[in-house]
């Protein structure tokens, strides 16, 4: 069985990078709660939608996105943290023979940097980012690519997510999905049986 999903919370780190970007435009800093509403579809969508909401021009969006990513790479985990039982659950899952992976709309290299800083990269059999394939979530193909790399069938996997985008991606891929009951996951409408109260609940029954 395979689990793929988010193990850390990053909105404060993302907001710091966004506010550095906005400072260069002479725009005021934004709160985490505001920036968080634009997170989930990757860097390009984040910058484009945020600029639109703030009525900022984005004549050279590629340059703006590149600047944002550079700021993010400067301090990829300074303001981020692992979810409460993530490290312990990952160790236990790996010890139980569960193959682990990440499917994210972050760029693959940036996702790997974050995982490495948290000491989790060596636990992941695969990391699929927004630039690993030509597609991004909610398109199911990045998740299917991750499962193929893991040698897993959709029916034998569980995708753990924290957004409507994750839920749509999993459903399109035919992969069972659990949405976390914290952070941005609280805003996703799912059946009670699809809620995940803690990562430890993913451990196989013994």
Secondary structure, DSSP 8 states (H G I E B T S, - for coil): -EEEE--EE-HHHHHHHHHHHHHHTT-----HHHHGGGTTS-HHHHHHHHHHHTT---TTHHHHHHHHHHHHHHTSSTT-EE-TTHHHHHHHHHHTT-EEEEE-SS-HHHHHHHHHHTT-GGG-SEEE-TTTSS--TTSTHHHHHHHHHHT--GGGEEEEESSHHHHHHHHHHT-EEEEESSGGGGGS---GGGEES-GGGGS---
